[in-house]
Amino acid sequence: MDGWPKEKNKAYDTHGNATGTLNTRLRCMQINMQHSRTAIDNILKIMDEEETDIICIKEPYISGNKIVGIPRSRTVLVPDGEYTHGHSN
């Protein structure tokens, strides 16, 4: 899954058992999109440039009760009853 620790980041004990992950930096952002498609395009570009792991979006651009503009390669979590559970490009 995009953004999750890679195999090289896993920590192992002396017996070779996985014990967790090494301390890595988690990059988060938050933004109010004000229902703007342009804002989604811009924030996706910034996320890639800044190697952002998590973004919290308020007022996303929606159409037909679906969040629009976020690629399917990204995981979208929404509260029940807010939008449909899924997204479209």
C-alpha positions as CSV (number, residue, x, y, z in Angstrom):
1,M,0.0,0.0,0.0
2,D,1.4,3.4,-0.9
3,G,2.8,5.2,2.1
4,W,3.2,2.1,4.3
5,P,6.7,1.1,5.6
6,K,8.7,-0.8,3.1
7,E,10.4,-4.2,3.9
8,K,13.7,-2.4,4.5
9,N,12.2,-0.4,7.3
10,K,11.2,-3.5,9.4
11,A,13.0,-4.2,12.6
12,Y,14.0,-7.8,13.5
13,D,15.1,-9.4,16.7
14,T,18.2,-11.6,17.0
15,H,16.2,-14.6,15.8
16,G,15.0,-12.9,12.6
17,N,11.4,-12.3,13.8
18,A,9.8,-9.1,12.8
19,T,9.4,-6.9,15.9
20,G,7.9,-3.8,14.3
21,T,9.3,-1.0,12.2
22,L,12.2,1.4,12.6
23,N,11.4,4.9,13.6
24,T,10.5,6.7,10.4
25,R,9.1,10.2,9.9
26,L,5.4,10.3,9.2
27,R,4.5,13.4,7.2
28,C,0.9,14.8,7.5
29,M,-0.9,17.7,6.0
30,Q,-4.4,19.2,6.5
31,I,-6.3,21.5,4.1
32,N,-9.7,22.9,3.5
33,M,-10.4,22.4,-0.2
34,Q,-13.4,24.7,-0.2
35,H,-15.0,22.3,-2.8
36,S,-12.3,23.2,-5.4
37,R,-11.1,20.7,-8.0
38,T,-8.0,22.8,-8.7
39,A,-7.1,22.6,-5.0
40,I,-7.2,18.8,-5.2
41,D,-4.9,18.8,-8.2
42,N,-2.5,21.1,-6.5
43,I,-2.4,19.2,-3.2
44,L,-1.8,15.9,-4.9
45,K,1.3,17.5,-6.6
46,I,2.5,18.9,-3.3
47,M,2.0,15.5,-1.6
48,D,4.2,13.8,-4.2
49,E,6.9,16.5,-3.9
50,E,6.9,16.5,-0.1
51,E,6.4,12.7,0.2
52,T,3.4,13.2,2.4
53,D,1.9,10.1,4.0
54,I,-1.4,11.3,5.3
55,I,-3.6,14.3,4.4
56,C,-6.8,15.4,6.2
57,I,-9.2,17.1,3.8
58,K,-12.1,19.3,4.8
59,E,-14.7,20.3,2.1
60,P,-13.4,18.1,-0.7
61,Y,-14.6,18.5,-4.3
62,I,-17.6,16.2,-4.7
63,S,-19.8,15.2,-7.6
64,G,-22.7,12.8,-7.3
65,N,-21.9,12.3,-3.6
66,K,-18.4,11.0,-4.5
67,I,-15.0,12.6,-3.8
68,V,-13.6,13.5,-7.2
69,G,-10.0,13.9,-8.3
70,I,-8.2,11.6,-5.9
71,P,-6.5,8.7,-7.8
72,R,-7.5,5.1,-6.9
73,S,-3.9,4.5,-5.8
74,R,-4.7,6.6,-2.7
75,T,-6.7,5.3,0.2
76,V,-9.7,7.4,1.1
77,L,-11.4,7.2,4.5
78,V,-14.7,9.0,5.0
79,P,-17.1,9.2,7.9
80,D,-20.3,7.2,7.5
81,G,-23.1,9.2,5.9
82,E,-20.7,12.0,4.6
83,Y,-19.9,10.7,1.1
84,T,-20.0,7.4,-0.7
85,H,-17.2,5.1,0.4
86,G,-15.1,5.3,-2.7
87,H,-13.9,8.0,-5.1
88,S,-13.7,8.7,-8.8
89,N,-11.2,10.4,-11.0
